[in-house]
Structure formats: structure tokens, C-alpha cells
Amino acid sequence: MFEGLSIHTFHGNFFVRSTDLLSLPNVNPDAGFGMQMSIEDTLETNTSCFQAALLYTSSKGACCSALVTAVARW
């Protein structure tokens, strides 16, 4: 997590296990999850990178992962 940024609110059907870890009971292709970030201090740059990983077991028992990376500029 960047200094000056924090996760403010999570949106979706899940259990919050810690400040940056969610437990998802069931994920399907139509599921959506979101979060709101708060700027709590002056940022030294106008670019921030965010990364999220989904670790799951497929219906056939294979361990899988999906990774999403996004860049925000202001």
C-alpha cells in the first residue's frame, strides 16, 4: 500500500478477513467486487499502481490465479 492511500470501503458479497484480504464464498463470471480508496496524506507523485490477485480452485480441482494491475493518474 502506498503511503498516503488507504482502502476506505469494500463493495460486494464477501467476508473481510483483514484490512487487505477478502474471503470470497463463491465467484462466478458475473460477480463484481469493488473498493473505495482514500487519500489520507499528500502524495509525492501523480501516479499510483494497484494490483489485485484472485486465488481459487476450479470446478475440476485445479489451483488457479488471476492477476489484475491498474494505474491511476491524476
C-alpha positions as CSV (number, residue, x, y, z in Angstrom):
1,M,0.0,0.0,0.0
2,F,1.3,3.5,-0.9
3,E,1.9,5.9,1.9
4,G,-1.0,8.4,2.0
5,L,-3.5,5.9,0.4
6,S,-5.8,3.6,2.3
7,I,-8.8,1.3,1.5
8,H,-11.9,3.1,2.7
9,T,-14.8,0.8,1.8
10,F,-15.3,-2.6,0.1
11,H,-18.3,-3.5,-2.0
12,G,-19.6,-7.0,-2.9
13,N,-20.5,-10.3,-1.3
14,F,-17.5,-11.4,0.8
15,F,-16.0,-11.6,4.3
16,V,-13.3,-9.1,5.2
17,R,-10.5,-11.2,6.9
18,S,-8.1,-8.3,7.4
19,T,-7.6,-4.8,6.2
20,D,-6.3,-6.0,2.8
21,L,-7.6,-9.6,2.5
22,L,-11.1,-10.7,1.4
23,S,-12.6,-14.2,1.6
24,L,-15.0,-14.8,-1.3
25,P,-17.6,-17.6,-0.8
26,N,-18.4,-18.2,-4.4
27,V,-17.2,-16.5,-7.6
28,N,-18.8,-16.7,-11.0
29,P,-18.1,-14.8,-14.2
30,D,-20.9,-12.2,-13.4
31,A,-19.6,-11.4,-9.9
32,G,-18.2,-8.0,-9.2
33,F,-16.2,-6.6,-6.3
34,G,-15.0,-3.1,-5.7
35,M,-13.3,-0.9,-3.2
36,Q,-13.0,2.8,-2.5
37,M,-9.6,4.4,-1.8
38,S,-9.0,7.4,0.4
39,I,-6.2,9.9,0.1
40,E,-5.1,10.5,3.7
41,D,-1.9,12.5,3.1
42,T,-0.1,14.4,0.4
43,L,1.1,12.1,-2.3
44,E,4.5,12.7,-3.8
45,T,3.6,11.5,-7.3
46,N,0.6,11.9,-9.6
47,T,0.6,8.1,-10.4
48,S,-0.4,5.1,-8.3
49,C,-0.4,1.4,-9.2
50,F,-3.0,-1.0,-7.8
51,Q,-2.8,-4.8,-8.0
52,A,-5.3,-7.5,-7.0
53,A,-4.9,-11.3,-7.1
54,L,-7.6,-13.9,-7.0
55,L,-6.5,-17.4,-5.9
56,Y,-9.1,-20.1,-6.4
57,T,-9.8,-23.7,-7.1
58,S,-11.6,-24.5,-10.3
59,S,-14.6,-26.9,-10.5
60,K,-12.1,-29.6,-11.7
61,G,-9.9,-29.2,-8.6
62,A,-7.1,-27.2,-10.3
63,C,-5.5,-24.4,-8.3
64,C,-5.6,-21.2,-10.3
65,S,-4.9,-17.5,-10.0
66,A,-5.9,-14.3,-11.8
67,L,-3.9,-11.1,-11.5
68,V,-5.1,-7.5,-12.3
69,T,-2.9,-4.5,-12.4
70,A,-4.2,-0.9,-12.9
71,V,-2.6,2.5,-13.0
72,A,-4.3,5.7,-11.8
73,R,-3.1,9.1,-12.8
74,W,-4.4,12.5,-11.7
